[in-house]
């Protein structure tokens, strides 16, 4: 008869796996993908390096899980704002502000998600999540056009520009903390996003 893990064993393994992902996320935020070695993550989690491979077949698999979870949270937050209360232009402005604020509150992790050099498996995930961001922005742009609040346009192209430009605009600020400039950065970034979509400006 094949051995079956007991509920207690499964629970212990699940808890260890979750701790690994949490610790790996913190390590990546601190030192980036390249320096987040299996041994470093294992030490942070308080387990032997070899034990990591009981939960993930490779460093790349662990990195992908870290990226998926962290980026997934950001997509969920952005989606909730873009589909929340307010007209499409208000929601777009609020979403850009929220996205940028969250990035600036956790600069190391945001840089890792947006721009830090990473192995191909993480790079592939990054491209996939950019598509998700684009889909969300395209949805609100189409709503704005339908409501007469934005000019007729190719919503997919506008969404692609928004996704790329917002991330690019944050890269340098993430690496050079200057809290005194955050307010201006958020205002300028939001204004640029609205101009990109063709929203009327005061």
ZADONU-577654 format. One line per 5 residues: number of its first residue (from 1); for each residue x, y, z of N, C-alpha, C, O. Coordinates in pm, whole numbers, plus 32768, in hexadecimal, padded with zeros to 4 digits. Layout:
REM residues N
NUM	X/Y/Z/X/Y/Z/X/Y/Z/X/Y/Z ~ ...
REM end
This chain:
REM residues 202
1	8055/7F89/8000/8000/8000/8000/8059/807C/8000/80B9/8085/804C ~ 8037/80DA/7FAB/8085/8156/7FA3/8075/81A6/8024/800A/81AD/805F ~ 80E5/81E2/804C/80E1/8233/80C6/8092/82B3/80AF/80A4/82F6/8049 ~ 803B/82D3/810B/7FEF/834F/8103/8011/83A8/817A/8015/837B/81ED ~ 8028/8423/815C/8048/8481/81C8/7FCE/8496/8221/7F5C/8497/81F2
6	7FE8/84A5/82A0/7F7C/84BF/82FE/7F52/8552/82F3/7F9E/85A4/82C1 ~ 7ED9/8573/8322/7EAE/85FF/8321/7F11/865A/836A/7F26/86CC/8341 ~ 7F4D/8628/83D6/7FAD/867A/8420/8029/8695/83CD/8060/8703/83D0 ~ 8057/862F/8383/80CC/8641/832D/80B0/86A4/82BD/8102/86F9/829D ~ 803A/8696/8282/8014/86F1/8215/800D/8781/8247/803A/87DE/8205
11	7FD3/8790/82BC/7FC8/8816/82F7/8052/8850/8314/8069/88C7/82FD ~ 80AD/87FE/8345/8135/882D/8362/817E/8854/82E3/81C2/88BB/82DD ~ 816F/8800/827B/81B0/881E/81FC/8178/889E/81BE/81C3/88EF/8188 ~ 80F5/88AF/81C6/80B6/8928/8190/80E7/89A5/81D9/8102/8A0C/819C ~ 80F3/8999/825E/8121/8A0B/82AC/81B1/8A2E/8289/81D5/8AA4/827F
16	8204/89C8/8277/828F/89E0/8251/8298/8A20/81C7/82E7/8A7C/81B1 ~ 8247/89F0/816C/8246/8A29/80E4/821E/8ABD/80E8/825B/8B10/80A5 ~ 81B9/8ADB/8136/818D/8B66/8141/81F9/8BBD/817F/820E/8C2F/8156 ~ 823E/8B86/81E2/82AB/8BD3/8221/831C/8BEB/81BE/8359/8C56/81BC ~ 8338/8B87/816B/839F/8B97/8105/837D/8C07/80A3/83D2/8C5A/8082
21	8301/8C08/8074/82D8/8C6F/8015/82DE/8CF9/8056/830B/8D59/8018 ~ 82B1/8D01/80D2/82B4/8D81/8118/8343/8DB2/812C/8361/8E27/8115 ~ 839B/8D5A/8157/8426/8D7F/816C/846B/8D9F/80E8/84BB/8DFD/80E1 ~ 844D/8D52/8081/8489/8D6D/7FFE/845E/8DF4/7FCA/84AE/8E3C/7F8D ~ 83E1/8E17/7FE1/83AF/8E9B/7FB6/83FC/8F0A/7FFC/8422/8F6C/7FBD
26	8412/8EFA/807E/845C/8F5F/80C9/84ED/8F68/809A/8524/8FD5/8090 ~ 852A/8EF5/807C/85B4/8EF4/804C/85BE/8F37/7FC4/8619/8F87/7FAD ~ 8563/8F18/7F6A/8563/8F57/7EE6/8552/8FED/7EF1/8595/9039/7EAC ~ 84F9/9018/7F49/84E5/90A8/7F5D/8563/90EC/7F91/857C/9161/7F76 ~ 85B1/90A0/7FDC/862A/90D9/8018/86A3/90D7/7FBB/86EE/9139/7FB5
31	86B6/9068/7F73/8732/9059/7F25/871D/903F/7E90/877E/903A/7E44 ~ 869F/902E/7E64/8686/9015/7DD7/8685/8F81/7DB5/86A6/8F2C/7E08 ~ 865F/8F62/7D3B/8653/8ED6/7D10/86D9/8E8F/7D0C/86E4/8E1D/7D3A ~ 873E/8ECF/7CD6/87BF/8E8C/7CC1/87FF/8E60/7D44/883C/8DF5/7D4B ~ 87F2/8EB2/7DAB/8832/8E94/7E2A/87DA/8E41/7E89/8807/8E19/7EF4
36	8760/8E27/7E60/8706/8DD9/7EB6/871F/8D44/7EA0/86CE/8CFE/7E63 ~ 878F/8D14/7ED3/87B5/8C88/7EC1/875F/8C2E/7F17/871F/8C5B/7F77 ~ 875E/8BB0/7EF5/8714/8B4E/7F44/8747/8B4B/7FD3/86F8/8B43/8031 ~ 87CB/8B52/7FE4/8803/8B4D/806C/87DB/8BC8/80BC/87C1/8BBE/8134 ~ 87D5/8C3C/807C/87AE/8CB6/80C2/871C/8CAF/80ED/86FA/8CD3/815E
41	86C7/8C80/8094/8639/8C72/80B6/8626/8C0A/8124/85D8/8C1F/8181 ~ 866C/8B9B/8118/8660/8B32/817E/868B/8B65/8206/8649/8B48/826B ~ 86F8/8BB0/820B/8725/8BE8/828A/86BD/8C46/82C4/86A5/8C45/833D ~ 8680/8C97/826F/8619/8CF4/829E/85A0/8CA9/82D4/855E/8CD7/8332 ~ 8582/8C35/8299/8510/8BE5/82C4/8531/8B89/8338/84D8/8B4D/8374
46	85B3/8B7D/8357/85DC/8B29/83C7/85D9/8A95/83A8/85C0/8A43/8400 ~ 85F4/8A72/8329/85F9/89E5/8304/8679/89CA/82B6/86BF/8A27/828D ~ 8698/894A/82A1/870E/8925/8253/86F4/8941/81C0/8683/8934/8190 ~ 875D/8967/8179/874E/8988/80EB/8713/8914/809C/86C1/8929/8043 ~ 873D/889B/80BD/8709/8827/8075/8674/8813/8086/8632/87D8/8031
51	863E/8846/80F6/85AF/8835/8110/8559/8889/80B2/84E4/886B/809C ~ 8595/88F2/807B/854A/8946/801D/8519/88F3/7FA8/84AC/890A/7F74 ~ 856B/8893/7F7E/854A/8844/7F08/84DD/87DD/7F22/84B0/8799/7EC5 ~ 84B2/87CF/7F9E/843C/877E/7FBB/83BD/87C8/7F91/8353/878A/7F7F ~ 83C8/884B/7F82/8353/889E/7F63/8359/88DC/7ED8/82F1/88F6/7E9B
56	83D1/88F3/7EA6/83E3/8930/7E22/8454/88E6/7DDB/84BF/88D1/7E16 ~ 8440/88BF/7D5F/84A6/8871/7D19/8524/88BF/7CF7/858C/8883/7CDC ~ 851C/8943/7CF8/858F/8995/7CD4/8580/8A21/7D0C/8514/8A48/7D38 ~ 85ED/8A6C/7D08/85E7/8AFA/7D2F/8586/8B44/7CD4/853C/8B9B/7D02 ~ 8586/8B23/7C53/852D/8B67/7BF5/849B/8B51/7C19/844A/8BAE/7C10
61	8478/8AD8/7C43/83EE/8ABB/7C68/83C4/8B0D/7CE1/8353/8B3F/7CE8 ~ 841E/8B1B/7D41/8402/8B6C/7DB7/83F3/8BFF/7D8F/8397/8C43/7DBD ~ 844B/8C2E/7D39/8445/8CB9/7D0C/83C2/8CD6/7CC3/8385/8D3F/7CD6 ~ 8397/8C79/7C70/831A/8C8B/7C27/82A4/8C93/7C89/824A/8CE5/7C76 ~ 82A6/8C40/7CEF/823A/8C44/7D52/8239/8CC9/7D9C/81CE/8D01/7DB5
66	82AE/8CFB/7DBE/82B7/8D7D/7E00/827E/8DE9/7DA5/822E/8E3C/7DD1 ~ 82A7/8DE8/7D28/8278/8E4E/7CCA/81E1/8E45/7CB8/819B/8EAA/7CBF ~ 81AE/8DCD/7CA2/811E/8DBD/7C8A/80CC/8DF2/7CFE/8067/8E36/7CEA ~ 80F6/8DD4/7D76/80A8/8DFF/7DE9/80B0/8E97/7DFD/804A/8ED9/7E13 ~ 8129/8ECC/7DF5/8139/8F5D/7E0C/80F6/8FAC/7D9D/80AD/900B/7DB9
71	810D/8F87/7D20/80D0/8FCE/7CB0/8039/8FB8/7CAE/7FED/9011/7C89 ~ 800E/8F42/7CD6/7F7F/8F25/7CDB/7F36/8F81/7D3A/7EC6/8FAC/7D1D ~ 7F74/8F9F/7DAD/7F35/8FFB/7E0B/7F25/9086/7DCC/7EBE/90C7/7DDE ~ 7F8B/90B1/7D83/7F83/9136/7D45/7F18/913A/7CD9/7ED1/919E/7CCC ~ 7F0B/90D0/7C8B/7EA3/90CB/7C26/7E18/90CF/7C67/7DBE/9113/7C36
76	7E09/9087/7CD4/7D88/9086/7D1A/7D64/9111/7D4D/7CF2/913E/7D40 ~ 7DC6/9155/7D88/7DAC/91DC/7DBC/7D89/923B/7D4A/7D2A/9288/7D54 ~ 7DD8/9236/7CDE/7DBE/928E/7C6C/7D35/9272/7C31/7CEA/92CF/7C11 ~ 7D13/91F3/7C22/7C91/91D0/7BEC/7C1F/9201/7C42/7BB9/9230/7C0F ~ 7C2E/91F7/7CC7/7BC5/9225/7D21/7BAF/92BB/7D14/7B3D/92EA/7D19
81	7C1B/9306/7D03/7C0F/9398/7CF5/7BD2/93BB/7C6D/7B78/940E/7C65 ~ 7C04/937D/7C03/7BD4/939E/7B7D/7B43/9375/7B68/7AFF/93AC/7B11 ~ 7B12/9317/7BB6/7A87/92EB/7BAB/7A33/931D/7C1F/79C1/92F1/7C31 ~ 7A6A/9377/7C6E/7A26/93AA/7CE3/79CC/9420/7CC4/79A5/9435/7C52 ~ 79AB/946D/7D2B/7950/94DF/7D18/7993/9551/7CCC/7A0E/955C/7CC7
86	793F/95A7/7C92/7971/961A/7C48/7965/9605/7BB2/7953/9595/7B83 ~ 7971/9673/7B68/796C/9664/7AD8/79F2/962F/7AA6/7A53/962D/7AF2 ~ 79FB/9604/7A27/7A76/95C5/79F6/7AF3/961C/7A04/7B5E/95E7/7A24 ~ 7AE8/969D/79EE/7B5D/96F4/79FA/7B89/96FE/7A8C/7C00/96FB/7AAA ~ 7B2A/970A/7AE6/7B4B/970F/7B75/7B8D/968D/7BA2/7BED/968E/7BEF
91	7B58/961D/7B71/7B92/959C/7B97/7C1F/958A/7B60/7C76/9553/7BA3 ~ 7C34/95B9/7AE5/7CBA/95B0/7AAB/7D1D/9602/7AFD/7D8A/95D3/7B1D ~ 7CF8/967C/7B1F/7D50/96D3/7B6E/7D6E/9694/7BF6/7DE0/9693/7C24 ~ 7D06/965F/7C35/7D18/9623/7CB9/7D70/95A6/7CB1/7DC3/958E/7D08 ~ 7D5E/9558/7C47/7DAC/94DC/7C39/7E40/94FA/7C27/7E94/94B6/7C63
96	7E61/955E/7BD5/7EEE/9582/7BC2/7F2A/95AF/7C47/7F9A/9589/7C69 ~ 7EE1/9600/7C90/7F10/9630/7D12/7F26/95BC/7D73/7F8D/95B7/7DB7 ~ 7EC7/9562/7D7A/7ED2/94F0/7DD7/7F46/9496/7DB0/7F94/946B/7E06 ~ 7F52/9478/7D2F/7FBF/9422/7D00/8047/945E/7D25/809E/9418/7D58 ~ 8058/94DF/7D09/80D8/9520/7D25/80F3/9528/7DBA/8164/9511/7DE6
101	808E/9548/7E08/80A1/9550/7E9A/80CE/94CA/7ED3/8129/94C3/7F24 ~ 808C/9460/7EA7/80B0/93DA/7ED8/813F/93B7/7EB1/8188/937B/7F00 ~ 8167/93DC/7E39/81F0/93C1/7E0E/8254/940D/7E65/82B9/93D5/7E8E ~ 8236/948B/7E81/8293/94DE/7ECE/8296/94B8/7F62/82F5/94D9/7FA9 ~ 8230/9473/7F90/822D/9445/801A/827D/93C4/802D/82A4/93A2/809D
106	8296/937D/7FC0/82E5/9301/7FC7/8343/9300/7F4F/8334/92B0/7EF3 ~ 83A5/935A/7F53/83F9/9377/7EDF/8447/92FE/7EAC/8450/92E7/7E34 ~ 8481/92B3/7F08/84D2/9241/7EDE/8481/91D9/7E93/84AC/91A9/7E2A ~ 840D/91B8/7EC7/83BA/9153/7E85/8382/918B/7E03/837C/9144/7D9E ~ 8359/9209/7E03/8323/9246/7D88/838C/9246/7D1A/836C/9228/7CA7
111	8407/9268/7D3C/8471/9267/7CD7/8487/91DA/7CA1/849C/91C7/7C29 ~ 8482/9178/7CFB/8492/90EC/7CD0/8423/90C4/7C70/843C/907F/7C0D ~ 83AA/90EF/7C8C/833A/90CB/7C36/833D/9114/7BB0/8319/90DB/7B49 ~ 8369/9191/7BB2/8361/91E4/7B3A/83DB/91D8/7ADE/83CD/91D3/7A64 ~ 8452/91D5/7B1A/84C7/91EC/7AC4/8545/919F/7AE5/859D/9196/7A90
116	8552/9169/7B5B/85D1/912B/7B82/85F3/90B4/7B27/859B/9066/7B04 ~ 8672/90A6/7B02/869C/9033/7AB1/8673/8FB0/7AF4/8684/8F9F/7B6D ~ 863E/8F56/7AA4/860E/8ED7/7ADC/8622/8E69/7A75/8638/8E83/79FF ~ 861B/8DEE/7AA3/862B/8D7E/7A48/85B2/8D73/79EC/8549/8DAA/7A09 ~ 85C1/8D2B/797E/8558/8D27/7918/84CD/8D02/794B/8469/8D38/791C
121	84C6/8CA6/79AA/8442/8C7C/79DB/83F8/8CEF/7A1C/837E/8CFC/7A0C ~ 8440/8D43/7A65/8402/8DB8/7AA2/83E1/8E1F/7A37/8378/8E60/7A3D ~ 8439/8E2E/79D5/841F/8E8A/7968/839F/8E67/791D/8353/8EBF/78F6 ~ 8386/8DE6/790B/830B/8DBA/78C8/8291/8DDD/791A/822A/8E06/78E4 ~ 829C/8DCD/799D/822D/8DF3/79F5/8214/8E89/79F0/81A1/8EB6/79F1
126	827F/8ED5/79EA/8273/8F68/79E5/8224/8F91/7968/81CD/8FE8/7970 ~ 8241/8F53/78F8/81F8/8F71/787D/8164/8F4C/788A/810D/8F96/785C ~ 8149/8EDB/78C8/80BE/8EB0/78DA/8071/8F14/7930/7FFF/8F34/7912 ~ 80B0/8F43/799A/806A/8FA1/79F2/805B/902A/79B1/7FFB/9071/79CE ~ 80B7/9050/795A/80A3/90CC/7910/8027/90C1/78B9/7FDE/9123/78A9
131	800F/904D/7881/7F95/903A/7831/7F19/904C/7889/7EB4/9082/785C ~ 7F21/901F/7904/7EAE/902F/795E/7E97/90C2/7980/7E25/90F0/7984 ~ 7F03/910A/7998/7EF6/919A/79B0/7EB8/91DD/7936/7E5E/9230/7944 ~ 7EE9/91BB/78C1/7EB6/91F8/7846/7E21/91DE/7836/7DD5/9237/7810 ~ 7DF7/9165/7853/7D69/9143/7846/7D14/9199/78A3/7CA7/91C6/787D
136	7D44/91B1/791C/7CF9/9203/797B/7CF1/9295/794D/7C87/92D3/7952 ~ 7D62/92CA/7920/7D61/9354/78F0/7D0A/9362/7872/7CC1/93C4/7864 ~ 7D11/9301/7819/7CC1/9306/779F/7C2D/9307/77BF/7BDF/934C/777D ~ 7C06/92BB/7822/7B7A/92B4/784A/7B46/933D/7876/7ADA/9367/784D ~ 7B93/9382/78CA/7B63/9403/78FB/7B69/946E/788E/7B16/94C9/788B
141	7BCB/9464/7835/7BD1/94C3/77C5/7B57/94B0/776B/7B1C/9512/7740 ~ 7B32/9436/774E/7ABB/941E/76FB/7A3D/9456/773E/79E6/948D/76FC ~ 7A35/9446/77C1/79C4/947F/780A/79C2/9517/77FC/7959/9553/77E7 ~ 7A38/9553/7807/7A40/95E3/77FB/7A17/9615/7772/79D3/967B/7766 ~ 7A3F/95CD/770B/7A19/95F1/7682/7982/95E3/7670/7941/963A/7638
146	794B/9573/76A1/78BC/955A/7693/7869/95C4/76DC/77FB/95E6/76B1 ~ 789F/95F7/774A/7858/965C/7799/786D/96E9/7763/7832/9748/7797 ~ 78C1/96F8/76FE/78DC/977B/76C7/793D/97CD/771A/794A/9845/7706 ~ 7981/978B/7777/79E1/97D1/77CE/7A6E/97CF/7795/7AC3/981F/77BD ~ 7A87/9773/7738/7B09/9769/76F4/7AF0/9769/765E/7A87/973A/7631
151	7B4E/979B/7610/7B3D/979C/7580/7B48/9710/7545/7B85/96B8/7583 ~ 7B0D/96FA/74CF/7B1B/9677/748D/7BAF/9654/747C/7C00/96AA/7458 ~ 7BD2/95D7/7495/7C5E/95AD/748F/7C65/9516/7490/7C02/94D2/74AB ~ 7CDB/94E2/7473/7CF5/9453/7480/7D18/9439/7513/7D88/9455/753F ~ 7CB8/9403/755C/7CCA/93F1/75ED/7D3F/9394/760D/7D82/93A7/7672
156	7D57/9331/75B8/7DC5/92D4/75D1/7E4C/931A/75C6/7EA7/92FF/7615 ~ 7E59/9373/7564/7ED7/93BC/7556/7EEA/941B/75CB/7F57/9423/7604 ~ 7E81/9464/75EF/7E8A/94BF/7661/7EAF/9472/76E0/7F03/949F/772E ~ 7E72/93FE/76F4/7E8F/93AD/776B/7F1F/937E/776C/7F5E/937B/77D6 ~ 7F53/9359/76F7/7FDF/932D/76F0/803D/93A1/7713/80A0/938E/775A
161	801D/9418/76E0/806F/948E/76FF/8069/94AD/7794/80D0/94C9/77D2 ~ 7FF3/94A9/77CE/7FE4/94C3/785D/8036/9460/78AF/807F/9486/790B ~ 8029/93E0/788F/8071/9379/78DA/8107/9390/78D5/814B/938C/793B ~ 813C/93A8/785D/81CB/93BC/7850/81FB/943E/788D/8261/9441/78D1 ~ 81B1/94AA/7875/81DD/952D/78A4/81D8/953A/793B/8233/9573/7978
166	8170/9505/7978/8165/950E/7A0A/81D7/94C2/7A4C/8216/94F5/7AA9 ~ 81F3/9449/7A1C/8261/93FC/7A55/82E6/9441/7A40/8337/9449/7A9C ~ 82FE/9473/79C7/837D/94B6/79A9/838E/9534/79FD/83FC/9551/7A2B ~ 8323/957F/7A10/832B/95FA/7A5E/834D/95E1/7AF0/8380/9639/7B35 ~ 8331/9567/7B20/834B/9547/7BAC/83D6/950D/7BC4/8405/950B/7C36
171	8418/94DD/7B5D/8496/9495/7B70/84FE/94E8/7BBA/8532/94BB/7C1F ~ 851C/955E/7B8A/8581/95B1/7BCD/8557/95DB/7C59/85A8/95D0/7CB5 ~ 84DC/960B/7C6D/84B3/962F/7CF6/84BA/95BA/7D59/84D4/95CF/7DCF ~ 84A2/9541/7D29/84AA/94CE/7D83/8538/94B9/7DB6/854C/948B/7E27 ~ 859B/94DD/7D64/8626/94C9/7D8B/8665/953F/7DD1/86D1/9532/7E0B
176	8623/95B1/7DCE/865A/962A/7E0E/85F0/9669/7E67/85B0/96CB/7E41 ~ 85DD/9631/7EDD/8574/9662/7F36/8581/96F6/7F54/85EB/9725/7F7E ~ 8517/973F/7F3F/8510/97CC/7F62/8480/97E9/7F89/842E/980E/7F35 ~ 8463/97D7/8008/83D9/97E2/8037/839F/986C/801C/8326/987A/800C ~ 83F3/98D1/8017/83C1/9958/8001/8389/996A/7F74/833B/99C6/7F5B
181	83B1/9913/7F19/8385/9920/7E8E/8311/98C4/7E6B/82E0/98C7/7DFA ~ 82E3/9873/7ECA/827A/9812/7EAC/81FA/9855/7E7E/81BD/9829/7E1C ~ 81D1/98BF/7EC3/8155/9902/7E9F/8156/9934/7E10/80F6/991E/7DC5 ~ 81C1/9975/7DE9/81CC/99A7/7D60/81D1/9935/7CFB/8194/993D/7C90 ~ 8218/98CC/7D1E/8222/9859/7CC4/8199/981D/7CAB/8175/9801/7C38
186	814C/9808/7D13/80C7/97CE/7D04/806D/9827/7CB1/8024/97F7/7C5A ~ 8071/98A8/7CCB/801E/9905/7C7F/8045/9908/7BEC/7FEF/9905/7B94 ~ 80C7/990E/7BD2/80F7/9913/7B48/80D9/9891/7AFD/80B2/9894/7A88 ~ 80EB/9820/7B41/80D3/979F/7B01/803F/978E/7AE0/801C/975F/7A73 ~ 7FE9/97B5/7B3D/7F59/97AA/7B25/7F2E/9806/7AB2/7EDF/97DE/7A5D
191	7F63/9880/7AB1/7F42/98DE/7A46/7F70/98AA/79BE/7F29/98B8/795A ~ 7FE7/986E/79BB/801B/9838/793D/7FC4/97C4/790C/7FAB/97B7/7894 ~ 7F97/9770/7968/7F42/9700/7942/7EBD/9731/7908/7E8C/96FA/78A5 ~ 7E84/9796/7945/7E05/97CC/7913/7E18/980D/788A/7DC3/97FF/7832 ~ 7E88/9854/7877/7EA3/988F/77F4/7EB1/9822/778A/7E83/9832/7719
196	7EF3/97B4/77B1/7F06/9745/7754/7E7F/970F/7723/7E70/96EB/76AF ~ 7E20/9709/777E/7D9B/96D5/775A/7D43/973F/771A/7CD6/9721/76E9 ~ 7D73/97BC/7719/7D25/9827/76DA/7CBE/9866/7733/7C60/98A6/7702 ~ 7CCE/9856/77B7/7C6D/9892/7813/7C80/9929/7816/7CF1/9959/780F ~ 7C12/9975/781F/7C1C/9A06/7828/7C6D/9A2F/78A4/7C5D/99F2/790E
201	7CC1/9A92/7899/7D0F/9AC4/790A/7CE2/9B51/792B/7CB8/9B9D/78D4 ~ 7CEB/9B71/79AA/7CC2/9BF8/79D7/7D2C/9C5E/79B0/7D1C/9CD5/79CD
REM end
